[in-house]
């Protein structure tokens, strides 16, 4: 029992002695912590000041501007047409007795393409010709007598009238024979034959089509708003979507009259006839209505920003962003011709221009 009391007493003495040591150590640690916090705050402040003096660069992409010829075009759709494209029909009703051509044949002006039955007229001509031959003989005899002062003037005039009347009658019937034939009025190619032997035909019913493919052109209707911009001689790029082909040509004709219904005017462009074109084929015309007289600065429209009253772009000058006010003279196909505000060699910022402001420092990549 005595030993137990002794142990408890000794432990109490040790506990009483160690308590002040822990308090001292705690105070020491608290002091050291305060000193560290003060040092950390000082270092953070010094680092913050150092950061404010360091220049921040924004990465951008820029391109050097070079002058180039600027062109604008008016784009319209047209179709291929032939100046000489005729649909022929018989001038008199009748039955087809002869067809002298087939599709694809080359024909010349005045060539007989088909004929209708003209036997009745031919027989009438033969009958009248017999009467005419007799009338001519009577007239010659009567004229000889009249020259000799034999017979009366009435006899001479009657003989002359009979002869001339029969001549006019034969001429009329020969014209009817001509009208019974379908004759080509142009040089060209037979494009269609819509008749058959024995078929009855009438005036105005299409029988044979002839086209002169050596004189093709493109016709298009253009809005009147472009009337003062399209002139004869304008360079034109002709695109054929179905042929996947194109040619260069010029405006051959530009109408000065505006259609009251469509508010358009007609334009014609000649073809070179070096390739096989087809009438009524669709063609797209790109008519050059403007070309800069000298090379100009050209900028993609997407890099131009709109101000309150002006347009501007950002360029890089010695690593700094400069806001340049510009004037645009023409726009076409996403490009703009700049008449004022930019010069050759300027670095136009093309990437990152929406993240910068005037005066910012930039790291330019080309």
TITORTI-19718 format. One line per 5 residues: number of its first residue (from 1); their letters; for each residue x, y, z of C-alpha. Coordinates in Angstrom, 3 decimals. Layout:
<rs>
NUM) A) X Y Z ~ ...
</rs>
This chain:
<rs>
1) XXXXX) 0.000 0.000 0.000 ~ 2.853 2.282 0.913 ~ 4.509 1.526 -2.452 ~ 1.380 2.458 -4.333 ~ 1.066 5.788 -2.579
6) XXXXX) 4.734 6.471 -3.331 ~ 4.279 5.849 -7.062 ~ 1.263 8.158 -7.238 ~ 3.168 10.886 -5.444 ~ 6.148 10.657 -7.783
11) XXXXX) 3.908 10.795 -10.878 ~ 2.180 13.903 -9.599 ~ 5.555 15.589 -9.100 ~ 6.589 14.770 -12.725 ~ 3.258 15.993 -14.108
16) XXXXX) 3.593 19.249 -12.231 ~ 7.068 19.767 -13.641 ~ 6.230 18.964 -17.393 ~ 3.149 21.223 -17.768 ~ 5.133 24.510 -17.873
21) XXXXX) 7.481 23.064 -20.536 ~ 4.606 22.372 -22.964 ~ 3.242 25.864 -22.535 ~ 6.625 27.322 -23.309 ~ 7.002 25.152 -26.384
26) XXXXX) 3.508 26.116 -27.577 ~ 4.273 29.807 -27.223 ~ 7.515 29.348 -29.096 ~ 5.747 27.596 -31.966 ~ 3.119 30.315 -32.106
31) XXXXX) 5.830 32.945 -32.377 ~ 7.591 31.044 -35.137 ~ 4.251 30.636 -37.007 ~ 3.579 34.368 -36.880 ~ 7.057 35.076 -38.189
36) XXXXX) 6.574 32.605 -41.084 ~ 3.203 34.085 -41.979 ~ 4.728 37.556 -42.020 ~ 7.588 36.341 -44.247 ~ 5.147 34.572 -46.624
41) XXXXX) 3.005 37.687 -46.936 ~ 6.118 39.766 -47.676 ~ 7.301 37.366 -50.358 ~ 3.827 37.221 -51.953 ~ 3.686 41.012 -52.090
46) XXXXX) 7.146 41.188 -53.667 ~ 6.219 38.554 -56.267 ~ 2.962 40.362 -57.105 ~ 4.914 43.564 -57.693 ~ 7.344 41.691 -59.932
51) XXXXX) 4.463 40.250 -62.021 ~ 2.995 43.689 -62.675 ~ 6.227 44.820 -64.292 ~ 6.352 41.806 -66.649 ~ 4.772 42.382 -70.156
56) XXXXX) 1.977 39.954 -71.058 ~ 1.957 38.927 -74.749 ~ -1.121 37.665 -76.575 ~ -0.509 35.148 -79.342 ~ -1.999 36.166 -82.706
61) XXXXX) -1.562 35.289 -86.384 ~ -0.989 38.007 -88.968 ~ -0.408 38.225 -92.714 ~ 1.540 40.811 -94.674 ~ -0.658 42.710 -97.119
66) XXXXX) 0.319 42.875 -100.789 ~ -1.515 44.815 -103.539 ~ -3.459 42.812 -106.131 ~ -5.897 43.379 -108.971 ~ -9.446 43.380 -107.656
71) XXXXX) -12.392 42.276 -109.801 ~ -16.111 42.052 -109.225 ~ -18.587 39.959 -111.206 ~ -22.309 39.881 -111.870 ~ -23.538 36.290 -111.871
76) XXXXX) -26.627 35.343 -113.889 ~ -28.033 32.192 -115.430 ~ -28.619 31.958 -119.158 ~ -29.192 29.403 -121.894 ~ -27.582 28.569 -125.202
81) XXXXX) -29.525 29.768 -128.198 ~ -28.987 29.689 -131.950 ~ -29.554 32.766 -134.054 ~ -30.578 30.489 -136.902 ~ -32.906 27.925 -135.399
86) XXXXX) -35.950 27.386 -137.622 ~ -38.948 25.095 -137.444 ~ -40.182 24.517 -140.987 ~ -43.660 23.550 -142.135 ~ -45.415 23.166 -145.447
91) XXXXX) -46.854 26.392 -146.858 ~ -49.769 24.507 -148.405 ~ -51.927 21.658 -147.111 ~ -51.160 18.333 -148.732 ~ -49.801 14.827 -148.350
96) XXXXX) -46.069 14.157 -147.901 ~ -44.737 12.304 -150.931 ~ -41.002 12.663 -150.440 ~ -38.562 13.267 -147.562 ~ -35.042 14.071 -148.716
101) XXXXX) -33.233 14.341 -145.367 ~ -32.840 12.632 -142.003 ~ -31.836 13.844 -138.557 ~ -28.199 14.907 -138.467 ~ -27.899 15.742 -142.166
106) XXXXX) -26.076 18.927 -143.124 ~ -28.234 21.067 -145.426 ~ -27.679 24.264 -147.359 ~ -29.826 27.306 -147.925 ~ -32.476 26.654 -150.634
111) XXXXX) -32.243 22.866 -150.397 ~ -35.549 20.968 -150.729 ~ -36.036 18.932 -147.565 ~ -39.459 17.384 -148.276 ~ -42.290 17.593 -150.806
116) XXXXX) -46.069 17.277 -150.778 ~ -48.282 15.962 -153.585 ~ -48.336 18.607 -156.354 ~ -49.443 16.446 -159.311 ~ -52.718 18.324 -159.771
121) XXXXX) -50.926 21.655 -159.980 ~ -48.310 20.220 -162.308 ~ -51.090 19.009 -164.650 ~ -52.724 22.419 -164.567 ~ -49.376 24.019 -165.433
126) XXXXX) -49.010 21.673 -168.409 ~ -52.484 22.593 -169.659 ~ -51.887 26.296 -169.225 ~ -48.469 25.984 -170.875 ~ -50.138 24.609 -174.024
131) XXXXX) -52.511 27.550 -174.098 ~ -49.628 29.912 -173.465 ~ -47.615 28.522 -176.365 ~ -50.579 29.161 -178.683 ~ -51.118 32.614 -177.228
136) XXXXX) -47.469 33.485 -177.827 ~ -47.723 32.460 -181.493 ~ -50.893 34.491 -181.996 ~ -49.306 37.473 -180.277 ~ -46.196 37.298 -182.466
141) XXXXX) -48.270 37.150 -185.649 ~ -50.566 39.927 -184.510 ~ -47.541 42.027 -183.567 ~ -45.992 41.556 -187.005 ~ -49.249 42.632 -188.637
146) XXXXX) -49.545 45.610 -186.335 ~ -45.967 46.643 -187.115 ~ -46.983 46.611 -190.803 ~ -50.069 48.691 -190.025 ~ -52.282 45.734 -190.790
151) XXXXX) -55.236 44.904 -188.531 ~ -56.635 46.855 -185.640 ~ -55.005 47.905 -182.372 ~ -57.717 46.083 -180.441 ~ -56.704 42.778 -182.003
156) XXXXX) -53.079 43.414 -181.059 ~ -53.969 44.371 -177.450 ~ -56.245 41.341 -177.020 ~ -53.458 38.986 -178.186 ~ -50.981 40.663 -175.838
161) XXXXX) -53.402 40.522 -172.896 ~ -54.129 36.840 -173.446 ~ -50.417 35.965 -173.531 ~ -49.562 38.000 -170.408 ~ -52.561 36.633 -168.514
166) XXXXX) -51.469 33.057 -169.180 ~ -47.873 33.901 -168.177 ~ -49.074 35.328 -164.842 ~ -51.233 32.272 -164.310 ~ -48.295 29.917 -164.862
171) XXXXX) -46.127 32.001 -162.534 ~ -48.796 31.738 -159.834 ~ -49.093 27.980 -160.237 ~ -45.308 27.555 -160.209 ~ -45.256 29.443 -156.910
176) XXXXX) -47.871 26.987 -155.637 ~ -45.557 24.149 -156.665 ~ -42.728 25.826 -154.757 ~ -44.980 26.207 -151.717 ~ -45.681 22.480 -151.827
181) XXXXX) -42.007 21.899 -150.985 ~ -40.340 22.367 -147.604 ~ -37.157 24.329 -148.326 ~ -34.372 25.207 -145.882 ~ -33.864 28.991 -145.538
186) XXXXX) -30.450 28.555 -143.852 ~ -27.306 26.484 -143.836 ~ -27.384 24.105 -140.902 ~ -28.071 20.674 -139.490 ~ -31.386 18.822 -139.447
191) XXXXX) -32.283 18.544 -135.772 ~ -35.722 16.919 -136.060 ~ -37.950 15.335 -138.710 ~ -41.567 15.216 -137.522 ~ -43.232 13.929 -140.712
196) XXXXX) -43.641 10.629 -142.539 ~ -44.415 9.606 -146.097 ~ -48.172 9.717 -146.686 ~ -48.813 11.996 -143.720 ~ -51.186 14.907 -144.255
201) XXXXX) -49.661 18.235 -143.296 ~ -50.974 21.777 -142.980 ~ -49.373 25.224 -142.770 ~ -48.051 26.051 -139.317 ~ -47.580 22.417 -138.201
206) XXXXX) -43.845 21.825 -137.433 ~ -42.359 19.365 -139.901 ~ -38.558 19.734 -139.894 ~ -36.191 21.646 -137.598 ~ -32.911 23.053 -138.908
211) XXXXX) -30.266 24.642 -136.677 ~ -27.072 26.435 -137.593 ~ -24.698 25.266 -134.844 ~ -21.861 27.461 -136.100 ~ -23.501 30.600 -134.739
216) XXXXX) -24.480 29.848 -131.151 ~ -24.727 32.359 -128.322 ~ -25.842 32.568 -124.706 ~ -28.824 34.703 -123.806 ~ -29.604 35.839 -120.263
221) XXXXX) -31.967 38.251 -118.530 ~ -30.279 40.594 -116.053 ~ -31.922 42.694 -113.337 ~ -32.319 46.356 -114.258 ~ -30.246 47.316 -111.191
226) XXXXX) -27.160 46.299 -113.196 ~ -28.117 48.271 -116.315 ~ -25.343 50.839 -115.904 ~ -22.695 48.233 -115.027 ~ -22.880 45.900 -118.023
231) XXXXX) -21.439 47.121 -121.296 ~ -20.648 45.541 -124.650 ~ -17.145 44.078 -124.446 ~ -17.196 43.189 -120.727 ~ -15.049 40.112 -120.032
236) XXXXX) -17.255 37.134 -119.172 ~ -16.539 33.706 -117.735 ~ -19.056 31.175 -119.052 ~ -19.610 28.074 -116.908 ~ -21.405 24.947 -118.138
241) XXXXX) -22.543 23.014 -115.033 ~ -23.639 19.942 -116.982 ~ -20.404 19.776 -118.984 ~ -18.131 20.639 -116.025 ~ -16.409 23.074 -118.339
246) XXXXX) -15.924 26.810 -118.850 ~ -14.740 29.304 -121.467 ~ -13.798 32.970 -121.560 ~ -15.849 35.268 -123.749 ~ -17.218 38.829 -123.932
251) XXXXX) -20.597 40.527 -123.823 ~ -21.647 40.854 -127.455 ~ -24.949 42.642 -126.878 ~ -26.644 44.442 -124.010 ~ -30.206 45.623 -124.483
256) XXXXX) -31.077 49.178 -123.538 ~ -34.773 48.377 -123.132 ~ -36.158 47.142 -119.800 ~ -38.887 44.511 -119.842 ~ -41.979 45.977 -118.147
261) XXXXX) -43.059 42.656 -116.654 ~ -39.769 41.179 -115.420 ~ -37.805 44.428 -114.954 ~ -34.846 42.839 -116.716 ~ -32.824 43.500 -119.854
266) XXXXX) -31.295 41.052 -122.297 ~ -27.598 40.195 -122.564 ~ -25.895 38.034 -125.185 ~ -22.480 36.361 -125.080 ~ -20.949 34.646 -128.105
271) XXXXX) -19.589 31.090 -128.003 ~ -16.340 30.031 -129.674 ~ -17.927 26.946 -131.323 ~ -14.772 24.949 -130.589 ~ -16.800 22.432 -128.612
276) XXXXX) -20.133 20.745 -129.037 ~ -22.815 22.886 -127.470 ~ -26.546 22.235 -127.432 ~ -29.321 24.823 -127.797 ~ -31.235 25.467 -124.553
281) XXXXX) -28.353 24.112 -122.451 ~ -28.017 25.975 -119.137 ~ -24.998 28.249 -118.741 ~ -23.850 30.440 -115.868 ~ -22.396 33.849 -116.741
286) XXXXX) -19.896 35.697 -114.539 ~ -19.742 39.143 -116.132 ~ -16.781 41.258 -115.020 ~ -18.313 44.659 -114.241 ~ -15.341 46.179 -112.356
291) XXXXX) -11.556 45.809 -112.343 ~ -9.148 48.025 -110.424 ~ -6.953 50.114 -112.718 ~ -3.933 49.502 -110.465 ~ -3.239 46.835 -107.804
296) XXXXX) -5.069 47.568 -104.548 ~ -4.973 46.283 -100.983 ~ -7.552 43.501 -100.678 ~ -8.753 42.223 -97.299 ~ -11.116 39.340 -96.437
301) XXXXX) -14.378 40.835 -95.207 ~ -14.439 38.597 -92.133 ~ -11.411 40.456 -90.674 ~ -13.104 43.841 -90.995 ~ -14.930 45.059 -87.896
306) XXXXX) -17.755 47.559 -87.807 ~ -17.559 50.705 -85.752 ~ -20.317 53.224 -85.099 ~ -19.803 54.992 -88.396 ~ -16.621 53.451 -89.798
311) XXXXX) -14.912 50.160 -90.539 ~ -11.622 49.175 -88.954 ~ -9.058 46.371 -88.751 ~ -6.341 45.481 -86.259 ~ -2.750 45.447 -87.438
316) XXXXX) 0.475 44.765 -85.575 ~ 3.108 47.502 -85.413 ~ 6.299 46.644 -83.478 ~ 4.432 44.079 -81.401 ~ 1.567 46.377 -80.465
321) XXXXX) -2.038 46.304 -81.674 ~ -3.015 49.311 -83.779 ~ -6.604 50.030 -84.784 ~ -6.713 51.270 -88.398 ~ -9.809 52.958 -89.771
326) XXXXX) -10.340 51.975 -93.411 ~ -12.522 52.868 -96.399 ~ -13.968 50.161 -98.617 ~ -14.574 50.894 -102.295 ~ -15.835 47.511 -103.560
331) XXXXX) -16.819 44.122 -102.156 ~ -17.164 40.745 -103.879 ~ -17.158 37.095 -102.886 ~ -15.987 37.696 -99.313 ~ -13.229 40.159 -100.269
336) XXXXX) -13.085 43.942 -99.961 ~ -11.010 46.467 -101.866 ~ -9.560 48.988 -99.394 ~ -9.043 52.467 -100.804 ~ -7.723 54.103 -97.616
341) XXXXX) -6.241 53.021 -94.282 ~ -3.853 50.219 -95.264 ~ -0.642 49.944 -97.252 ~ 1.637 47.285 -98.606 ~ 3.516 45.395 -95.868
346) XXXXX) 1.028 46.078 -93.066 ~ 0.569 43.060 -90.778 ~ -3.145 42.343 -90.672 ~ -4.135 40.300 -87.628 ~ -6.175 37.356 -88.913
351) XXXXX) -6.389 35.079 -85.864 ~ -7.047 36.326 -82.361 ~ -8.363 39.675 -83.603 ~ -11.516 39.097 -81.560 ~ -9.493 38.700 -78.340
356) XXXXX) -7.425 41.877 -78.475 ~ -7.839 45.599 -77.990 ~ -5.921 48.567 -79.306 ~ -2.591 48.918 -77.504 ~ -2.280 45.281 -76.462
361) XXXXX) 1.112 43.619 -76.800 ~ 1.075 40.641 -79.122 ~ 3.292 37.794 -80.162 ~ 2.823 37.659 -83.947 ~ 2.957 34.382 -85.826
366) X) 2.921 34.417 -89.613
</rs>
